[in-house]
Each structure stands twice: as structure tokens, then as C-alpha cells.
């Protein structure tokens, strides 16, 4: 299995709202960062489907794989059509996926989903991220 095969298994499990399939894909020490900055451990990530998360479509586009010994970092664009507790949280986000292991033993160790800035609108105003003096 390639790293991109693993990413496909992850997206299929997410799109299918299938915690059992996702359980087979995530590493034991998995950590995930959602699009609004929340950090979840493995059991919390798996529990999202029972807490009102419903994915209608999930895809990773423009995936670039960067190998690092026994790990790989995949950077791409996550396109998701999703509701959480009835509220639309669909969007296009920057996604970073860390895969560990080799061959059929590969697992997703981390996922970070964050804002995708449109470069045509100029650089983001980083001063808003700094605490006021």
C-alpha cells in the first residue's frame, strides 16, 4: 500500500462516517487538529460521528508526499461537505497528514486541517494573530 492509498482509505472512512474503518487507519497515538483549531486524541476523533458530525463528501486534492525515513508527510487540499450538529461546516482547507509505518502497516499518525488562504487576496494580516500590547 502506498501513502496515497492510505490517504484514500482515510478519506473513504471519513466520507462514509465509518468509525470502524477509521479505527483501522489511525495510529494508536493519533492526534487530529480540526479546521477550527480544536485538538482531538484518537478516541475523540473516532467519537465525532456519534456527536453530530456528518460528512457527505470528503476528498484530498493536490496531494504532495514528502518521505522522511519511516514517516511521510502529505500536504494537500481537503474539500469537505460536512455538517456538525446540523450546522454546515463545509469548505476547502489546507490539510497535512502524517503517515507512519511501511507497506500494509501504514497508519495515519496525525491530521491537521487549517485555513486555506487565497493567494490572490494578498498576504493574511498576521497582526490579528498577535496578542494586543
Residue frames as a rotation matrix with the C-alpha (Angstrom) as fourth column:
UNK 1
0.586 0.810 0.000 0.00
0.810 -0.586 0.000 0.00
0.000 0.000 -1.000 0.00
UNK 2
-0.387 -0.678 0.625 1.32
0.638 -0.687 -0.349 3.45
0.666 0.263 0.698 -0.88
UNK 3
-0.850 0.059 -0.523 0.94
0.380 -0.618 -0.688 6.55
-0.364 -0.784 0.503 1.27
UNK 4
-0.758 0.602 -0.249 -1.66
-0.648 -0.655 0.390 7.86
0.072 0.457 0.887 -1.18
UNK 5
-0.354 0.629 -0.692 -3.58
0.111 0.763 0.636 4.57
0.929 0.148 -0.340 -0.82
UNK 6
-0.575 0.082 -0.814 -3.62
0.815 0.142 -0.561 5.21
0.070 -0.986 -0.148 2.93
UNK 7
-0.906 0.256 -0.337 -4.91
-0.188 -0.957 -0.220 8.74
-0.379 -0.136 0.915 2.36
UNK 8
-0.559 0.728 -0.397 -7.65
-0.521 0.063 0.851 7.30
0.644 0.683 0.344 0.13
UNK 9
-0.345 0.412 -0.844 -8.64
0.613 0.779 0.130 4.83
0.711 -0.472 -0.521 2.87
UNK 10
-0.779 0.020 -0.627 -8.76
0.534 -0.505 -0.678 7.72
-0.330 -0.863 0.383 5.37
UNK 11
-0.831 0.482 -0.279 -10.95
-0.545 -0.807 0.229 9.88
-0.115 0.342 0.933 3.10
UNK 12
-0.444 0.690 -0.572 -13.27
-0.163 0.566 0.808 6.93
0.881 0.452 -0.139 2.33
UNK 13
-0.444 0.242 -0.863 -13.72
0.832 0.469 -0.297 6.24
0.333 -0.849 -0.410 6.06
UNK 14
-0.849 0.121 -0.514 -14.36
0.163 -0.865 -0.474 9.93
-0.502 -0.486 0.715 6.76
UNK 15
-0.742 0.584 -0.329 -16.81
-0.626 -0.427 0.652 10.26
0.240 0.690 0.683 3.87
UNK 16
-0.300 0.627 -0.719 -18.61
0.067 0.766 0.640 7.10
0.952 0.143 -0.272 4.96
UNK 17
0.108 0.280 0.954 -18.84
-0.874 -0.431 0.225 8.33
0.474 -0.858 0.198 8.56
UNK 18
0.730 0.115 -0.673 -17.38
-0.050 0.992 0.116 4.92
0.681 -0.051 0.730 9.37
UNK 19
0.498 -0.529 0.687 -15.65
-0.867 -0.316 0.385 4.87
0.014 -0.788 -0.616 12.76
UNK 20
0.726 -0.220 0.652 -14.85
-0.016 0.942 0.336 1.16
-0.688 -0.254 0.680 12.39
UNK 21
0.725 -0.479 0.494 -13.00
0.636 0.191 -0.748 1.71
0.264 0.857 0.443 9.10
UNK 22
0.584 -0.499 0.640 -11.29
-0.383 -0.865 -0.325 4.79
0.716 -0.055 -0.696 10.55
UNK 23
0.754 -0.258 0.604 -10.21
-0.541 0.277 0.794 2.70
-0.372 -0.926 0.069 13.55
UNK 24
0.715 -0.467 0.520 -8.21
0.555 0.832 -0.015 0.51
-0.426 0.299 0.854 11.14
UNK 25
0.559 -0.445 0.700 -6.47
0.545 -0.438 -0.715 3.54
0.624 0.781 -0.003 9.58
UNK 26
0.667 -0.243 0.704 -5.47
-0.484 -0.860 0.161 5.62
0.567 -0.448 -0.692 12.62
UNK 27
-0.333 -0.860 -0.386 -2.28
0.050 0.393 -0.918 5.00
0.942 -0.325 -0.088 14.60
UNK 28
0.082 0.342 -0.936 -2.63
0.892 0.394 0.222 4.22
0.445 -0.853 -0.273 18.31
UNK 29
-0.274 -0.286 -0.918 -1.22
0.754 -0.657 -0.020 7.63
-0.597 -0.698 0.396 19.30
UNK 30
-0.257 0.260 0.931 -3.15
0.840 -0.416 0.348 9.59
0.478 0.871 -0.112 16.64
UNK 31
-0.329 0.255 -0.909 -3.80
0.494 -0.774 -0.395 13.29
-0.805 -0.579 0.129 17.16
UNK 32
-0.210 0.338 0.917 -6.00
0.938 -0.194 0.286 15.47
0.274 0.921 -0.277 14.98
UNK 33
-0.698 0.048 -0.714 -6.44
0.216 -0.937 -0.275 19.22
-0.682 -0.346 0.644 14.67
UNK 34
0.066 0.851 0.520 -9.77
0.913 0.158 -0.375 20.27
-0.402 0.500 -0.767 13.21
UNK 35
-0.126 -0.116 0.985 -10.49
0.825 -0.564 0.039 23.21
0.551 0.817 0.167 10.92
UNK 36
0.631 0.398 0.666 -11.39
-0.002 -0.858 0.513 25.47
0.776 -0.325 -0.541 13.82
UNK 37
-0.078 -0.863 0.499 -8.30
-0.644 -0.339 -0.686 24.66
0.761 -0.375 -0.529 15.89
UNK 38
0.622 0.323 0.713 -9.63
-0.771 0.408 0.489 22.00
-0.133 -0.854 0.503 18.25
UNK 39
-0.452 -0.820 -0.350 -7.24
-0.790 0.550 -0.270 19.16
0.414 0.155 -0.897 19.12
UNK 40
0.641 0.722 0.259 -8.58
-0.768 0.601 0.223 15.62
0.005 -0.342 0.940 19.49
UNK 41
-0.490 -0.726 0.482 -6.93
-0.682 0.664 0.307 12.38
-0.543 -0.178 -0.821 20.52
UNK 42
-0.950 0.025 -0.312 -7.69
-0.210 0.686 0.696 9.11
0.231 0.727 -0.647 18.76
UNK 43
-0.647 0.744 -0.168 -10.78
0.747 0.573 -0.337 8.16
-0.154 -0.344 -0.926 20.77
UNK 44
-0.182 0.567 -0.803 -12.21
0.099 -0.802 -0.589 11.68
-0.978 -0.187 0.090 20.49
UNK 45
-0.657 -0.109 -0.746 -11.63
-0.687 -0.322 0.652 11.71
-0.312 0.940 0.137 16.71
UNK 46
-0.933 0.298 -0.200 -13.43
0.171 0.859 0.483 8.37
0.315 0.417 -0.852 16.36
UNK 47
-0.502 0.765 -0.404 -16.34
0.733 0.128 -0.668 9.59
-0.460 -0.631 -0.625 18.53
UNK 48
-0.851 0.127 -0.510 -17.12
-0.250 -0.951 0.180 12.60
-0.462 0.281 0.841 16.29
UNK 49
-0.796 0.556 -0.239 -19.64
-0.125 0.236 0.964 10.64
0.592 0.797 -0.119 14.21
UNK 50
-0.249 0.711 -0.658 -21.74
0.856 0.479 0.194 9.89
0.453 -0.515 -0.728 17.29
UNK 51
-0.323 0.048 -0.945 -21.63
0.687 -0.675 -0.269 13.55
-0.651 -0.736 0.185 18.31
UNK 52
0.517 0.741 -0.429 -23.33
0.223 -0.600 -0.768 15.07
-0.826 0.301 -0.476 15.29
UNK 53
-0.369 -0.667 -0.647 -20.63
-0.580 -0.378 0.721 15.06
-0.726 0.642 -0.248 12.60
UNK 54
0.456 0.486 0.746 -21.93
0.345 0.676 -0.651 14.02
-0.821 0.554 0.140 9.19
UNK 55
-0.535 -0.691 -0.486 -19.69
-0.333 -0.356 0.873 14.03
-0.776 0.629 -0.040 6.15
UNK 56
0.674 0.738 0.035 -21.42
-0.199 0.228 -0.953 14.00
-0.711 0.636 0.301 2.78
UNK 57
0.862 -0.480 0.163 -18.23
0.319 0.262 -0.911 14.21
0.395 0.837 0.379 0.70
UNK 58
0.660 -0.747 -0.074 -14.53
-0.271 -0.329 0.905 14.25
-0.701 -0.577 -0.420 1.60
UNK 59
0.830 -0.456 0.322 -11.62
0.516 0.408 -0.753 14.46
0.212 0.791 0.574 -0.84
UNK 60
0.326 -0.820 -0.471 -7.93
0.134 -0.453 0.881 15.31
-0.936 -0.350 -0.038 -0.65
UNK 61
0.937 0.010 0.350 -6.76
0.348 -0.138 -0.927 17.12
0.039 0.990 -0.133 -3.77
UNK 62
0.622 -0.742 0.250 -3.31
-0.350 -0.549 -0.759 18.16
0.701 0.385 -0.601 -4.97
UNK 63
0.957 -0.233 0.171 -1.64
-0.061 0.414 0.908 15.75
-0.282 -0.880 0.382 -2.53
UNK 64
0.377 -0.918 -0.127 2.14
-0.526 -0.099 -0.844 16.04
0.762 0.385 -0.520 -2.31
UNK 65
0.967 -0.071 -0.246 4.03
0.220 0.719 0.659 13.30
0.130 -0.692 0.710 -0.46
UNK 66
0.290 -0.905 0.311 7.28
-0.720 -0.421 -0.551 14.05
0.630 -0.064 -0.774 1.37
UNK 67
0.707 -0.062 -0.705 9.09
0.285 0.937 0.203 10.97
0.648 -0.344 0.680 2.70
UNK 68
0.202 -0.624 0.755 11.07
-0.846 -0.499 -0.186 11.13
0.493 -0.601 -0.629 5.94
UNK 69
-0.811 -0.553 0.191 12.52
-0.577 0.705 -0.412 7.72
0.093 -0.445 -0.891 6.77
UNK 70
-0.865 0.485 -0.130 9.75
0.499 0.856 -0.131 5.68
0.048 -0.179 -0.983 8.41
UNK 71
-0.083 0.852 -0.516 7.24
0.495 -0.414 -0.764 8.51
-0.865 -0.319 -0.387 8.07
UNK 72
-0.633 -0.035 0.774 5.67
0.731 -0.357 0.582 10.54
0.256 0.933 0.251 5.31
UNK 73
-0.463 0.493 -0.737 4.03
0.169 -0.767 -0.619 13.95
-0.870 -0.412 0.272 5.31
UNK 74
-0.421 0.450 0.788 1.20
0.897 0.075 0.436 14.54
0.137 0.890 -0.435 2.85
UNK 75
-0.597 0.253 -0.761 0.15
0.085 -0.924 -0.373 18.12
-0.798 -0.288 0.530 2.16
UNK 76
-0.734 0.422 0.532 -2.93
0.632 0.139 0.762 18.82
0.248 0.896 -0.369 0.10
UNK 77
-0.748 0.621 0.235 -6.31
-0.627 -0.777 0.058 20.50
0.219 -0.104 0.970 -0.05
UNK 78
-0.832 0.554 0.023 -9.23
0.475 0.733 -0.488 18.97
-0.288 -0.395 -0.873 1.84
UNK 79
-0.694 0.720 0.002 -12.58
-0.554 -0.537 0.636 19.55
0.459 0.440 0.772 0.15
UNK 80
-0.896 0.378 -0.234 -15.34
0.444 0.736 -0.511 18.55
-0.021 -0.562 -0.827 2.52
UNK 81
-0.336 0.896 0.289 -19.11
-0.456 -0.423 0.783 18.83
0.824 0.131 0.551 2.51
UNK 82
-0.646 -0.133 -0.752 -19.92
0.552 0.599 -0.580 18.41
0.527 -0.790 -0.314 6.17
UNK 83
0.269 0.648 0.713 -22.42
-0.349 -0.625 0.699 19.29
0.898 -0.436 0.058 8.85
UNK 84
-0.769 -0.405 -0.494 -21.87
0.337 0.399 -0.853 19.23
0.543 -0.823 -0.170 12.59
UNK 85
-0.617 0.644 -0.453 -24.96
0.582 -0.014 -0.813 19.14
-0.530 -0.765 -0.366 14.78
UNK 86
0.346 0.870 0.352 -26.96
0.843 -0.124 -0.523 20.39
-0.411 0.478 -0.776 11.80
UNK 87
0.679 -0.163 -0.716 -24.69
-0.218 -0.976 0.015 23.36
-0.701 0.146 -0.698 11.02
UNK 88
0.928 -0.332 0.169 -22.81
0.265 0.268 -0.926 23.50
0.262 0.904 0.337 7.74
UNK 89
0.534 -0.835 -0.133 -19.04
-0.276 -0.320 0.906 23.30
-0.799 -0.447 -0.401 8.19
UNK 90
0.697 -0.225 0.680 -18.22
0.680 0.506 -0.530 22.58
-0.225 0.833 0.506 4.57
UNK 91
0.787 -0.428 -0.445 -15.21
-0.460 -0.887 0.041 24.14
-0.412 0.173 -0.895 2.97
UNK 92
0.698 -0.709 -0.100 -11.82
0.303 0.420 -0.855 23.82
0.648 0.567 0.508 1.40
UNK 93
0.891 -0.394 0.225 -8.96
-0.363 -0.320 0.875 23.59
-0.273 -0.862 -0.428 3.86
UNK 94
0.026 -0.939 -0.343 -5.23
-0.779 0.196 -0.596 23.01
0.627 0.283 -0.726 3.86
UNK 95
0.934 0.272 0.231 -4.61
-0.357 0.735 0.577 19.51
-0.013 -0.622 0.783 5.19
UNK 96
-0.187 -0.973 -0.132 -1.43
-0.871 0.227 -0.436 17.90
0.455 0.033 -0.890 6.48
UNK 97
0.902 0.431 0.021 -1.47
-0.409 0.837 0.363 14.15
0.139 -0.336 0.932 7.08
UNK 98
-0.183 -0.963 0.197 1.41
-0.983 0.173 -0.066 12.33
0.030 -0.206 -0.978 8.79
UNK 99
0.831 0.380 -0.407 1.71
-0.415 0.910 0.003 8.63
0.372 0.167 0.913 7.94
UNK 100
-0.085 -0.849 0.522 3.93
-0.967 0.197 0.162 6.20
-0.241 -0.491 -0.837 9.83
UNK 101
0.205 0.071 0.976 4.94
-0.155 0.987 -0.039 2.61
-0.966 -0.143 0.214 9.14
UNK 102
-0.690 -0.499 -0.524 5.61
-0.628 0.053 0.777 0.72
-0.360 0.865 -0.350 5.92
UNK 103
-0.921 0.260 -0.289 3.52
-0.026 0.700 0.713 -1.14
0.388 0.665 -0.638 3.38
UNK 104
-0.075 0.972 -0.224 0.29
0.254 0.235 0.938 -2.57
0.964 0.013 -0.264 4.76
UNK 105
-0.033 0.001 -0.999 1.29
0.993 0.113 -0.033 -1.50
0.113 -0.994 -0.005 8.29
UNK 106
-0.838 -0.270 0.474 1.00
0.284 -0.958 -0.043 2.22
0.466 0.098 0.879 7.49
UNK 107
0.079 0.851 -0.520 -1.28
0.997 -0.079 0.023 4.28
-0.021 -0.520 -0.854 9.71
UNK 108
0.191 0.077 0.978 -2.31
0.238 -0.971 0.030 7.91
0.952 0.227 -0.204 9.95
UNK 109
-0.355 -0.443 -0.823 -0.49
0.899 0.079 -0.430 9.36
0.256 -0.893 0.370 12.98
UNK 110
-0.444 0.192 -0.875 -1.72
0.388 -0.839 -0.381 12.95
-0.807 -0.509 0.298 12.67
UNK 111
-0.080 0.458 0.885 -4.07
0.933 -0.279 0.228 15.15
0.351 0.844 -0.405 10.69
UNK 112
-0.515 -0.014 -0.857 -4.04
0.422 -0.874 -0.239 18.94
-0.746 -0.485 0.456 10.75
UNK 113
-0.026 0.610 0.792 -6.85
0.969 -0.180 0.170 20.78
0.246 0.772 -0.586 8.97
UNK 114
-0.329 -0.170 -0.929 -6.45
0.556 -0.830 -0.045 24.54
-0.763 -0.531 0.368 8.71
UNK 115
0.539 0.593 -0.599 -7.48
-0.057 -0.683 -0.728 27.58
-0.841 0.426 -0.334 6.71
UNK 116
-0.081 -0.486 0.870 -6.68
0.944 0.244 0.224 27.74
-0.321 0.839 0.439 3.03
UNK 117
0.061 0.016 -0.998 -5.70
0.097 -0.995 -0.010 31.29
-0.993 -0.096 -0.062 2.17
UNK 118
0.738 0.228 0.635 -6.42
0.648 0.020 -0.761 32.53
-0.186 0.973 -0.133 -1.35
UNK 119
-0.238 -0.950 -0.203 -3.11
0.815 -0.309 0.490 33.98
-0.528 -0.049 0.848 -2.59
UNK 120
-0.296 0.176 0.939 -4.98
0.759 -0.554 0.343 36.36
0.580 0.814 0.030 -4.90
UNK 121
0.745 0.653 0.139 -6.22
0.413 -0.615 0.672 38.29
0.524 -0.443 -0.728 -1.87
UNK 122
0.206 -0.764 0.611 -2.70
-0.513 -0.616 -0.598 39.13
0.833 -0.190 -0.519 -0.70
UNK 123
-0.662 -0.538 -0.522 -0.92
0.147 0.590 -0.794 38.01
0.735 -0.602 -0.311 2.46
UNK 124
0.359 0.800 -0.481 -3.01
0.681 0.127 0.721 37.43
0.638 -0.586 -0.499 5.58
UNK 125
0.241 -0.203 0.949 -2.96
-0.489 -0.870 -0.062 40.09
0.838 -0.449 -0.309 8.29
UNK 126
-0.052 -0.367 -0.929 -0.84
0.511 0.789 -0.340 38.31
0.858 -0.493 0.146 10.90
UNK 127
-0.805 -0.237 0.544 -1.18
-0.266 -0.675 -0.688 41.20
0.531 -0.698 0.481 13.36
UNK 128
0.168 0.952 0.255 -4.62
-0.823 -0.006 0.567 39.83
0.542 -0.305 0.783 14.20
UNK 129
0.539 -0.022 -0.842 -2.94
0.190 0.977 0.096 36.67
0.820 -0.212 0.531 15.48
UNK 130
-0.560 -0.814 -0.154 -0.72
0.409 -0.111 -0.906 38.51
0.720 -0.570 0.395 17.96
UNK 131
0.162 0.596 -0.787 -1.99
0.987 -0.106 0.122 39.50
-0.011 -0.796 -0.605 21.41
UNK 132
0.671 0.141 0.728 -2.60
0.243 -0.969 -0.036 43.20
0.700 0.201 -0.685 21.86
UNK 133
-0.393 -0.912 -0.117 0.22
0.525 -0.118 -0.843 45.07
0.755 -0.392 0.525 23.60
